[in-house]
């Protein structure tokens, strides 16, 4: 029989609660809590951390009460050199200003955020919640900017899934798995082009991303058939 994993129910963002430093790992697969919580807030400010309702995380980039932004920083901190992560996150992480913008800037600089999978509406949590999977690697930190380009796969526009009637399956994402090309992510081919505007697989360079207002990673290019064409 396989040994039961050691599972501890605690606030994993707070090392003081688990009684040890944040462990370093090679791979993180995570679906952090969505929404805001009333639990204690991680902060980079030592003075603030001494106040009730806060705790110190010197390895974070910015103080935020947004749970998913805190978990994203936590996951980056957990990764070993050359570690890999795939994290399910809601759309607001891609476009929220303030702490969100600072975190996206650091994310592009400190890790190779090479792929974003746009998921259909409503497959996580309440109907209407839009989510994505961010794939990134903690690469050699000798480069000033770790991310050269981000590849987007839009599996949202004109696609509908529901947990009961039309659940998401492996077959649903088989095309993405092929395009992702895990054997060599440097060898990928776009399906979007001027001749194929319906292509769901598209590349954006770091310069294109960083020039967007608030470093907005919430990018779409496909036409939604349900929306009126004002043109």
Secondary structure, DSSP 8 states (H G I E B T S, - for coil): ---------S-TT-HHHHTS----EEEEEE----SB-SS-EEES-HHHHTSTTEEE-TTSSS---BHHHHHHHHHHHHEEEEEEEEEEEETHHHH--THHHHHHHHHHHHSEEEEEEE--TTSSSSTT--EEEEEEE---TTSS---SEEEEEE--TT---BTTTB---TGGGHHHHHHH-TT-TTS---S--SS-TT-SEEEEEHHHHHTSGGG------S--TTS----
